[in-house]
Amino acid sequence: MIVCAVAFHDNTFAVFELREQLQMLYINMWELLHQLEYVEPHQRVIVYEEIEHIKQQIMDTINQLVEHDQAQH
């Protein structure tokens, strides 16, 4: 049996990991936005802070994906 794997880019696994991370961040953001529907008023500030934190992580991850793409093309 012969097994072969082909990588189209040098950073294929890194890109895969970043895309997976981005997917998890989007899920986390969705959950935080859903929390706003039922969270107590005194807890909203905490949820807003978490939303800002996730938003920054999403932007950082997208920037890393773009950097990988630019390095390959």
PyMOL Python script that loads the backbone (N, CA, C, O; Angstrom):
from pymol import cmd

cmd.read_pdbstr("""\
ATOM      1  N   MET A   1       0.837  -1.159   0.000  1.00  0.00           N
ATOM      2  CA  MET A   1       0.000   0.000   0.000  1.00  0.00           C
ATOM      3  C   MET A   1       0.899   1.244   0.000  1.00  0.00           C
ATOM      4  O   MET A   1       1.871   1.320   0.751  1.00  0.00           O
ATOM      5  N   ILE A   2       0.566   2.187  -0.830  1.00  0.00           N
ATOM      6  CA  ILE A   2       1.314   3.439  -0.921  1.00  0.00           C
ATOM      7  C   ILE A   2       0.378   4.582  -0.531  1.00  0.00           C
ATOM      8  O   ILE A   2      -0.757   4.672  -1.000  1.00  0.00           O
ATOM      9  N   VAL A   3       0.885   5.442   0.331  1.00  0.00           N
ATOM     10  CA  VAL A   3       0.117   6.610   0.765  1.00  0.00           C
ATOM     11  C   VAL A   3       0.862   7.847   0.320  1.00  0.00           C
ATOM     12  O   VAL A   3       2.075   7.951   0.506  1.00  0.00           O
ATOM     13  N   CYS A   4       0.146   8.779  -0.263  1.00  0.00           N
ATOM     14  CA  CYS A   4       0.772   9.993  -0.769  1.00  0.00           C
ATOM     15  C   CYS A   4      -0.020  11.206  -0.308  1.00  0.00           C
ATOM     16  O   CYS A   4      -1.250  11.216  -0.367  1.00  0.00           O
ATOM     17  N   ALA A   5       0.680  12.213   0.144  1.00  0.00           N
ATOM     18  CA  ALA A   5       0.033  13.474   0.530  1.00  0.00           C
ATOM     19  C   ALA A   5       0.695  14.597  -0.257  1.00  0.00           C
ATOM     20  O   ALA A   5       1.920  14.677  -0.350  1.00  0.00           O
ATOM     21  N   VAL A   6      -0.123  15.443  -0.807  1.00  0.00           N
ATOM     22  CA  VAL A   6       0.397  16.549  -1.600  1.00  0.00           C
ATOM     23  C   VAL A   6       0.018  17.862  -0.931  1.00  0.00           C
ATOM     24  O   VAL A   6      -1.149  18.096  -0.618  1.00  0.00           O
ATOM     25  N   ALA A   7       1.002  18.706  -0.716  1.00  0.00           N
ATOM     26  CA  ALA A   7       0.754  20.032  -0.142  1.00  0.00           C
ATOM     27  C   ALA A   7       0.951  21.062  -1.247  1.00  0.00           C
ATOM     28  O   ALA A   7       2.007  21.130  -1.876  1.00  0.00           O
ATOM     29  N   PHE A   8      -0.067  21.843  -1.462  1.00  0.00           N
ATOM     30  CA  PHE A   8       0.002  22.838  -2.524  1.00  0.00           C
ATOM     31  C   PHE A   8       0.762  24.089  -2.096  1.00  0.00           C
ATOM     32  O   PHE A   8       1.229  24.856  -2.939  1.00  0.00           O
ATOM     33  N   HIS A   9       0.883  24.289  -0.804  1.00  0.00           N
ATOM     34  CA  HIS A   9       1.604  25.439  -0.266  1.00  0.00           C
ATOM     35  C   HIS A   9       2.510  24.968   0.862  1.00  0.00           C
ATOM     36  O   HIS A   9       2.299  23.909   1.453  1.00  0.00           O
ATOM     37  N   ASP A  10       3.520  25.778   1.144  1.00  0.00           N
ATOM     38  CA  ASP A  10       4.440  25.435   2.229  1.00  0.00           C
ATOM     39  C   ASP A  10       3.733  25.435   3.585  1.00  0.00           C
ATOM     40  O   ASP A  10       4.075  24.643   4.462  1.00  0.00           O
ATOM     41  N   ASN A  11       2.766  26.306   3.755  1.00  0.00           N
ATOM     42  CA  ASN A  11       2.111  26.480   5.053  1.00  0.00           C
ATOM     43  C   ASN A  11       0.716  25.867   5.085  1.00  0.00           C
ATOM     44  O   ASN A  11      -0.172  26.393   5.756  1.00  0.00           O
ATOM     45  N   THR A  12       0.511  24.773   4.376  1.00  0.00           N
ATOM     46  CA  THR A  12      -0.814  24.185   4.271  1.00  0.00           C
ATOM     47  C   THR A  12      -1.378  23.821   5.641  1.00  0.00           C
ATOM     48  O   THR A  12      -2.539  24.120   5.919  1.00  0.00           O
ATOM     49  N   PHE A  13      -0.590  23.184   6.501  1.00  0.00           N
ATOM     50  CA  PHE A  13      -1.099  22.802   7.814  1.00  0.00           C
ATOM     51  C   PHE A  13      -1.341  24.021   8.677  1.00  0.00           C
ATOM     52  O   PHE A  13      -2.324  24.068   9.417  1.00  0.00           O
ATOM     53  N   ALA A  14      -0.462  25.013   8.599  1.00  0.00           N
ATOM     54  CA  ALA A  14      -0.651  26.247   9.360  1.00  0.00           C
ATOM     55  C   ALA A  14      -1.945  26.935   8.946  1.00  0.00           C
ATOM     56  O   ALA A  14      -2.684  27.440   9.792  1.00  0.00           O
ATOM     57  N   VAL A  15      -2.219  26.955   7.646  1.00  0.00           N
ATOM     58  CA  VAL A  15      -3.448  27.559   7.146  1.00  0.00           C
ATOM     59  C   VAL A  15      -4.654  26.758   7.640  1.00  0.00           C
ATOM     60  O   VAL A  15      -5.662  27.337   8.047  1.00  0.00           O
ATOM     61  N   PHE A  16      -4.554  25.455   7.605  1.00  0.00           N
ATOM     62  CA  PHE A  16      -5.641  24.605   8.111  1.00  0.00           C
ATOM     63  C   PHE A  16      -5.929  24.922   9.574  1.00  0.00           C
ATOM     64  O   PHE A  16      -7.087  25.080   9.962  1.00  0.00           O
ATOM     65  N   GLU A  17      -4.876  25.016  10.386  1.00  0.00           N
ATOM     66  CA  GLU A  17      -5.051  25.322  11.805  1.00  0.00           C
ATOM     67  C   GLU A  17      -5.678  26.694  12.007  1.00  0.00           C
ATOM     68  O   GLU A  17      -6.533  26.865  12.876  1.00  0.00           O
ATOM     69  N   LEU A  18      -5.258  27.672  11.208  1.00  0.00           N
ATOM     70  CA  LEU A  18      -5.826  29.012  11.332  1.00  0.00           C
ATOM     71  C   LEU A  18      -7.298  29.029  10.934  1.00  0.00           C
ATOM     72  O   LEU A  18      -8.109  29.709  11.564  1.00  0.00           O
ATOM     73  N   ARG A  19      -7.639  28.283   9.891  1.00  0.00           N
ATOM     74  CA  ARG A  19      -9.050  28.213   9.487  1.00  0.00           C
ATOM     75  C   ARG A  19      -9.888  27.530  10.558  1.00  0.00           C
ATOM     76  O   ARG A  19     -11.020  27.934  10.827  1.00  0.00           O
ATOM     77  N   GLU A  20      -9.328  26.500  11.162  1.00  0.00           N
ATOM     78  CA  GLU A  20     -10.027  25.815  12.243  1.00  0.00           C
ATOM     79  C   GLU A  20     -10.212  26.755  13.433  1.00  0.00           C
ATOM     80  O   GLU A  20     -11.279  26.792  14.046  1.00  0.00           O
ATOM     81  N   GLN A  21      -9.173  27.506  13.750  1.00  0.00           N
ATOM     82  CA  GLN A  21      -9.243  28.486  14.832  1.00  0.00           C
ATOM     83  C   GLN A  21     -10.299  29.550  14.525  1.00  0.00           C
ATOM     84  O   GLN A  21     -11.066  29.941  15.405  1.00  0.00           O
ATOM     85  N   LEU A  22     -10.336  30.012  13.282  1.00  0.00           N
ATOM     86  CA  LEU A  22     -11.314  31.017  12.879  1.00  0.00           C
ATOM     87  C   LEU A  22     -12.739  30.482  13.029  1.00  0.00           C
ATOM     88  O   LEU A  22     -13.637  31.196  13.474  1.00  0.00           O
ATOM     89  N   GLN A  23     -12.929  29.238  12.659  1.00  0.00           N
ATOM     90  CA  GLN A  23     -14.247  28.622  12.801  1.00  0.00           C
ATOM     91  C   GLN A  23     -14.671  28.577  14.274  1.00  0.00           C
ATOM     92  O   GLN A  23     -15.821  28.873  14.596  1.00  0.00           O
ATOM     93  N   MET A  24     -13.757  28.214  15.155  1.00  0.00           N
ATOM     94  CA  MET A  24     -14.073  28.166  16.584  1.00  0.00           C
ATOM     95  C   MET A  24     -14.358  29.572  17.121  1.00  0.00           C
ATOM     96  O   MET A  24     -15.242  29.744  17.960  1.00  0.00           O
ATOM     97  N   LEU A  25     -13.629  30.558  16.652  1.00  0.00           N
ATOM     98  CA  LEU A  25     -13.871  31.928  17.092  1.00  0.00           C
ATOM     99  C   LEU A  25     -15.255  32.407  16.664  1.00  0.00           C
ATOM    100  O   LEU A  25     -15.949  33.077  17.429  1.00  0.00           O
ATOM    101  N   TYR A  26     -15.656  32.060  15.438  1.00  0.00           N
ATOM    102  CA  TYR A  26     -16.995  32.433  14.977  1.00  0.00           C
ATOM    103  C   TYR A  26     -18.077  31.772  15.830  1.00  0.00           C
ATOM    104  O   TYR A  26     -19.092  32.391  16.148  1.00  0.00           O
ATOM    105  N   ILE A  27     -17.852  30.524  16.193  1.00  0.00           N
ATOM    106  CA  ILE A  27     -18.811  29.828  17.054  1.00  0.00           C
ATOM    107  C   ILE A  27     -18.882  30.511  18.419  1.00  0.00           C
ATOM    108  O   ILE A  27     -19.967  30.702  18.968  1.00  0.00           O
ATOM    109  N   ASN A  28     -17.721  30.876  18.962  1.00  0.00           N
ATOM    110  CA  ASN A  28     -17.695  31.583  20.245  1.00  0.00           C
ATOM    111  C   ASN A  28     -18.422  32.919  20.148  1.00  0.00           C
ATOM    112  O   ASN A  28     -19.153  33.297  21.063  1.00  0.00           O
ATOM    113  N   MET A  29     -18.224  33.631  19.048  1.00  0.00           N
ATOM    114  CA  MET A  29     -18.894  34.916  18.865  1.00  0.00           C
ATOM    115  C   MET A  29     -20.405  34.713  18.798  1.00  0.00           C
ATOM    116  O   MET A  29     -21.163  35.471  19.402  1.00  0.00           O
ATOM    117  N   TRP A  30     -20.835  33.704  18.072  1.00  0.00           N
ATOM    118  CA  TRP A  30     -22.259  33.393  17.970  1.00  0.00           C
ATOM    119  C   TRP A  30     -22.853  33.145  19.361  1.00  0.00           C
ATOM    120  O   TRP A  30     -23.936  33.636  19.680  1.00  0.00           O
ATOM    121  N   GLU A  31     -22.136  32.385  20.176  1.00  0.00           N
ATOM    122  CA  GLU A  31     -22.610  32.089  21.528  1.00  0.00           C
ATOM    123  C   GLU A  31     -22.691  33.360  22.378  1.00  0.00           C
ATOM    124  O   GLU A  31     -23.649  33.550  23.127  1.00  0.00           O
ATOM    125  N   LEU A  32     -21.698  34.214  22.259  1.00  0.00           N
ATOM    126  CA  LEU A  32     -21.720  35.465  23.029  1.00  0.00           C
ATOM    127  C   LEU A  32     -22.880  36.353  22.604  1.00  0.00           C
ATOM    128  O   LEU A  32     -23.548  36.952  23.447  1.00  0.00           O
ATOM    129  N   LEU A  33     -23.117  36.440  21.314  1.00  0.00           N
ATOM    130  CA  LEU A  33     -24.242  37.238  20.831  1.00  0.00           C
ATOM    131  C   LEU A  33     -25.567  36.650  21.303  1.00  0.00           C
ATOM    132  O   LEU A  33     -26.514  37.382  21.590  1.00  0.00           O
ATOM    133  N   HIS A  34     -25.624  35.344  21.380  1.00  0.00           N
ATOM    134  CA  HIS A  34     -26.829  34.687  21.885  1.00  0.00           C
ATOM    135  C   HIS A  34     -27.020  34.982  23.376  1.00  0.00           C
ATOM    136  O   HIS A  34     -28.151  35.133  23.838  1.00  0.00           O
ATOM    137  N   GLN A  35     -25.929  35.062  24.123  1.00  0.00           N
ATOM    138  CA  GLN A  35     -26.011  35.355  25.555  1.00  0.00           C
ATOM    139  C   GLN A  35     -26.660  36.704  25.814  1.00  0.00           C
ATOM    140  O   GLN A  35     -27.291  36.898  26.853  1.00  0.00           O
ATOM    141  N   LEU A  36     -26.513  37.628  24.892  1.00  0.00           N
ATOM    142  CA  LEU A  36     -27.104  38.952  25.084  1.00  0.00           C
ATOM    143  C   LEU A  36     -28.624  38.896  25.175  1.00  0.00           C
ATOM    144  O   LEU A  36     -29.253  39.836  25.661  1.00  0.00           O
ATOM    145  N   GLU A  37     -29.206  37.814  24.716  1.00  0.00           N
ATOM    146  CA  GLU A  37     -30.660  37.678  24.774  1.00  0.00           C
ATOM    147  C   GLU A  37     -31.171  37.374  26.182  1.00  0.00           C
ATOM    148  O   GLU A  37     -32.332  37.643  26.492  1.00  0.00           O
ATOM    149  N   TYR A  38     -30.320  36.822  27.025  1.00  0.00           N
ATOM    150  CA  TYR A  38     -30.805  36.403  28.338  1.00  0.00           C
ATOM    151  C   TYR A  38     -29.925  36.812  29.517  1.00  0.00           C
ATOM    152  O   TYR A  38     -30.273  36.534  30.664  1.00  0.00           O
ATOM    153  N   VAL A  39     -28.804  37.460  29.261  1.00  0.00           N
ATOM    154  CA  VAL A  39     -27.871  37.796  30.334  1.00  0.00           C
ATOM    155  C   VAL A  39     -28.457  38.910  31.221  1.00  0.00           C
ATOM    156  O   VAL A  39     -29.205  39.769  30.755  1.00  0.00           O
ATOM    157  N   GLU A  40     -28.101  38.867  32.482  1.00  0.00           N
ATOM    158  CA  GLU A  40     -28.543  39.894  33.437  1.00  0.00           C
ATOM    159  C   GLU A  40     -27.873  41.230  33.097  1.00  0.00           C
ATOM    160  O   GLU A  40     -26.746  41.250  32.601  1.00  0.00           O
ATOM    161  N   PRO A  41     -28.554  42.327  33.359  1.00  0.00           N
ATOM    162  CA  PRO A  41     -27.996  43.649  33.012  1.00  0.00           C
ATOM    163  C   PRO A  41     -26.590  43.898  33.564  1.00  0.00           C
ATOM    164  O   PRO A  41     -25.760  44.494  32.877  1.00  0.00           O
ATOM    165  N   HIS A  42     -26.312  43.458  34.773  1.00  0.00           N
ATOM    166  CA  HIS A  42     -24.990  43.704  35.360  1.00  0.00           C
ATOM    167  C   HIS A  42     -23.897  42.843  34.708  1.00  0.00           C
ATOM    168  O   HIS A  42     -22.709  43.108  34.893  1.00  0.00           O
ATOM    169  N   GLN A  43     -24.292  41.821  33.952  1.00  0.00           N
ATOM    170  CA  GLN A  43     -23.315  40.960  33.287  1.00  0.00           C
ATOM    171  C   GLN A  43     -23.060  41.365  31.838  1.00  0.00           C
ATOM    172  O   GLN A  43     -22.137  40.848  31.210  1.00  0.00           O
ATOM    173  N   ARG A  44     -23.854  42.271  31.304  1.00  0.00           N
ATOM    174  CA  ARG A  44     -23.721  42.666  29.907  1.00  0.00           C
ATOM    175  C   ARG A  44     -22.344  43.244  29.611  1.00  0.00           C
ATOM    176  O   ARG A  44     -21.784  43.005  28.542  1.00  0.00           O
ATOM    177  N   VAL A  45     -21.805  43.995  30.543  1.00  0.00           N
ATOM    178  CA  VAL A  45     -20.490  44.601  30.337  1.00  0.00           C
ATOM    179  C   VAL A  45     -19.439  43.522  30.102  1.00  0.00           C
ATOM    180  O   VAL A  45     -18.568  43.668  29.244  1.00  0.00           O
ATOM    181  N   ILE A  46     -19.527  42.458  30.856  1.00  0.00           N
ATOM    182  CA  ILE A  46     -18.582  41.351  30.706  1.00  0.00           C
ATOM    183  C   ILE A  46     -18.730  40.710  29.328  1.00  0.00           C
ATOM    184  O   ILE A  46     -17.736  40.413  28.666  1.00  0.00           O
ATOM    185  N   VAL A  47     -19.971  40.499  28.900  1.00  0.00           N
ATOM    186  CA  VAL A  47     -20.206  39.899  27.588  1.00  0.00           C
ATOM    187  C   VAL A  47     -19.689  40.830  26.492  1.00  0.00           C
ATOM    188  O   VAL A  47     -19.090  40.371  25.520  1.00  0.00           O
ATOM    189  N   TYR A  48     -19.916  42.142  26.645  1.00  0.00           N
ATOM    190  CA  TYR A  48     -19.406  43.105  25.656  1.00  0.00           C
ATOM    191  C   TYR A  48     -17.881  43.042  25.572  1.00  0.00           C
ATOM    192  O   TYR A  48     -17.313  43.105  24.482  1.00  0.00           O
ATOM    193  N   GLU A  49     -17.225  42.919  26.716  1.00  0.00           N
ATOM    194  CA  GLU A  49     -15.762  42.820  26.737  1.00  0.00           C
ATOM    195  C   GLU A  49     -15.299  41.546  26.032  1.00  0.00           C
ATOM    196  O   GLU A  49     -14.327  41.564  25.278  1.00  0.00           O
ATOM    197  N   GLU A  50     -15.998  40.447  26.283  1.00  0.00           N
ATOM    198  CA  GLU A  50     -15.645  39.182  25.634  1.00  0.00           C
ATOM    199  C   GLU A  50     -15.872  39.257  24.129  1.00  0.00           C
ATOM    200  O   GLU A  50     -15.093  38.706  23.352  1.00  0.00           O
ATOM    201  N   ILE A  51     -16.932  39.933  23.723  1.00  0.00           N
ATOM    202  CA  ILE A  51     -17.192  40.113  22.292  1.00  0.00           C
ATOM    203  C   ILE A  51     -16.050  40.897  21.650  1.00  0.00           C
ATOM    204  O   ILE A  51     -15.576  40.533  20.573  1.00  0.00           O
ATOM    205  N   GLU A  52     -15.610  41.961  22.299  1.00  0.00           N
ATOM    206  CA  GLU A  52     -14.495  42.748  21.762  1.00  0.00           C
ATOM    207  C   GLU A  52     -13.226  41.907  21.662  1.00  0.00           C
ATOM    208  O   GLU A  52     -12.476  42.008  20.691  1.00  0.00           O
ATOM    209  N   HIS A  53     -12.997  41.078  22.674  1.00  0.00           N
ATOM    210  CA  HIS A  53     -11.804  40.225  22.675  1.00  0.00           C
ATOM    211  C   HIS A  53     -11.856  39.212  21.521  1.00  0.00           C
ATOM    212  O   HIS A  53     -10.870  39.031  20.807  1.00  0.00           O
ATOM    213  N   ILE A  54     -12.991  38.567  21.346  1.00  0.00           N
ATOM    214  CA  ILE A  54     -13.144  37.594  20.259  1.00  0.00           C
ATOM    215  C   ILE A  54     -13.039  38.293  18.913  1.00  0.00           C
ATOM    216  O   ILE A  54     -12.439  37.762  17.979  1.00  0.00           O
ATOM    217  N   LYS A  55     -13.621  39.481  18.814  1.00  0.00           N
ATOM    218  CA  LYS A  55     -13.553  40.242  17.567  1.00  0.00           C
ATOM    219  C   LYS A  55     -12.093  40.527  17.184  1.00  0.00           C
ATOM    220  O   LYS A  55     -11.720  40.418  16.016  1.00  0.00           O
ATOM    221  N   GLN A  56     -11.282  40.888  18.171  1.00  0.00           N
ATOM    222  CA  GLN A  56      -9.862  41.139  17.906  1.00  0.00           C
ATOM    223  C   GLN A  56      -9.145  39.862  17.499  1.00  0.00           C
ATOM    224  O   GLN A  56      -8.297  39.884  16.606  1.00  0.00           O
ATOM    225  N   GLN A  57      -9.474  38.759  18.141  1.00  0.00           N
ATOM    226  CA  GLN A  57      -8.859  37.483  17.774  1.00  0.00           C
ATOM    227  C   GLN A  57      -9.244  37.077  16.356  1.00  0.00           C
ATOM    228  O   GLN A  57      -8.418  36.532  15.623  1.00  0.00           O
ATOM    229  N   ILE A  58     -10.485  37.335  15.964  1.00  0.00           N
ATOM    230  CA  ILE A  58     -10.926  37.033  14.605  1.00  0.00           C
ATOM    231  C   ILE A  58     -10.124  37.857  13.609  1.00  0.00           C
ATOM    232  O   ILE A  58      -9.651  37.330  12.601  1.00  0.00           O
ATOM    233  N   MET A  59      -9.972  39.136  13.883  1.00  0.00           N
ATOM    234  CA  MET A  59      -9.214  40.006  12.974  1.00  0.00           C
ATOM    235  C   MET A  59      -7.748  39.554  12.881  1.00  0.00           C
ATOM    236  O   MET A  59      -7.174  39.535  11.792  1.00  0.00           O
ATOM    237  N   ASP A  60      -7.150  39.194  14.009  1.00  0.00           N
ATOM    238  CA  ASP A  60      -5.760  38.726  14.009  1.00  0.00           C
ATOM    239  C   ASP A  60      -5.614  37.442  13.183  1.00  0.00           C
ATOM    240  O   ASP A  60      -4.661  37.293  12.419  1.00  0.00           O
ATOM    241  N   THR A  61      -6.552  36.534  13.343  1.00  0.00           N
ATOM    242  CA  THR A  61      -6.504  35.278  12.599  1.00  0.00           C
ATOM    243  C   THR A  61      -6.670  35.514  11.108  1.00  0.00           C
ATOM    244  O   THR A  61      -5.964  34.906  10.303  1.00  0.00           O
ATOM    245  N   ILE A  62      -7.590  36.383  10.731  1.00  0.00           N
ATOM    246  CA  ILE A  62      -7.771  36.719   9.313  1.00  0.00           C
ATOM    247  C   ILE A  62      -6.505  37.344   8.756  1.00  0.00           C
ATOM    248  O   ILE A  62      -6.095  37.019   7.641  1.00  0.00           O
ATOM    249  N   ASN A  63      -5.887  38.225   9.506  1.00  0.00           N
ATOM    250  CA  ASN A  63      -4.636  38.849   9.054  1.00  0.00           C
ATOM    251  C   ASN A  63      -3.540  37.805   8.843  1.00  0.00           C
ATOM    252  O   ASN A  63      -2.775  37.892   7.883  1.00  0.00           O
ATOM    253  N   GLN A  64      -3.464  36.828   9.728  1.00  0.00           N
ATOM    254  CA  GLN A  64      -2.466  35.765   9.574  1.00  0.00           C
ATOM    255  C   GLN A  64      -2.750  34.929   8.328  1.00  0.00           C
ATOM    256  O   GLN A  64      -1.826  34.546   7.611  1.00  0.00           O
ATOM    257  N   LEU A  65      -4.026  34.648   8.072  1.00  0.00           N
ATOM    258  CA  LEU A  65      -4.382  33.899   6.860  1.00  0.00           C
ATOM    259  C   LEU A  65      -4.006  34.678   5.603  1.00  0.00           C
ATOM    260  O   LEU A  65      -3.501  34.098   4.642  1.00  0.00           O
ATOM    261  N   VAL A  66      -4.245  35.961   5.606  1.00  0.00           N
ATOM    262  CA  VAL A  66      -3.893  36.798   4.451  1.00  0.00           C
ATOM    263  C   VAL A  66      -2.365  36.828   4.277  1.00  0.00           C
ATOM    264  O   VAL A  66      -1.868  36.761   3.153  1.00  0.00           O
ATOM    265  N   GLU A  67      -1.635  36.928   5.373  1.00  0.00           N
ATOM    266  CA  GLU A  67      -0.170  36.928   5.294  1.00  0.00           C
ATOM    267  C   GLU A  67       0.345  35.617   4.696  1.00  0.00           C
ATOM    268  O   GLU A  67       1.241  35.630   3.852  1.00  0.00           O
ATOM    269  N   HIS A  68      -0.213  34.493   5.127  1.00  0.00           N
ATOM    270  CA  HIS A  68       0.180  33.201   4.552  1.00  0.00           C
ATOM    271  C   HIS A  68      -0.116  33.165   3.053  1.00  0.00           C
ATOM    272  O   HIS A  68       0.704  32.696   2.264  1.00  0.00           O
ATOM    273  N   ASP A  69      -1.283  33.658   2.669  1.00  0.00           N
ATOM    274  CA  ASP A  69      -1.663  33.654   1.258  1.00  0.00           C
ATOM    275  C   ASP A  69      -0.724  34.535   0.450  1.00  0.00           C
ATOM    276  O   ASP A  69      -0.279  34.142  -0.628  1.00  0.00           O
ATOM    277  N   GLN A  70      -0.423  35.705   0.952  1.00  0.00           N
ATOM    278  CA  GLN A  70       0.472  36.626   0.235  1.00  0.00           C
ATOM    279  C   GLN A  70       1.879  36.063   0.116  1.00  0.00           C
ATOM    280  O   GLN A  70       2.565  36.295  -0.880  1.00  0.00           O
ATOM    281  N   ALA A  71       2.304  35.330   1.122  1.00  0.00           N
ATOM    282  CA  ALA A  71       3.643  34.729   1.089  1.00  0.00           C
ATOM    283  C   ALA A  71       3.719  33.622   0.034  1.00  0.00           C
ATOM    284  O   ALA A  71       4.795  33.330  -0.488  1.00  0.00           O
ATOM    285  N   GLN A  72       2.574  33.009  -0.277  1.00  0.00           N
ATOM    286  CA  GLN A  72       2.567  31.900  -1.236  1.00  0.00           C
ATOM    287  C   GLN A  72       2.291  32.328  -2.670  1.00  0.00           C
ATOM    288  O   GLN A  72       2.521  31.555  -3.600  1.00  0.00           O
ATOM    289  N   HIS A  73       1.802  33.545  -2.860  1.00  0.00           N
ATOM    290  CA  HIS A  73       1.427  33.957  -4.215  1.00  0.00           C
ATOM    291  C   HIS A  73       2.113  35.225  -4.617  1.00  0.00           C
ATOM    292  O   HIS A  73       1.909  35.712  -5.729  1.00  0.00           O
TER     293      HIS A  73
END
""", "prot")
cmd.dss("prot")
cmd.show_as("cartoon", "prot")
cmd.util.cbc("prot")
cmd.orient("prot")
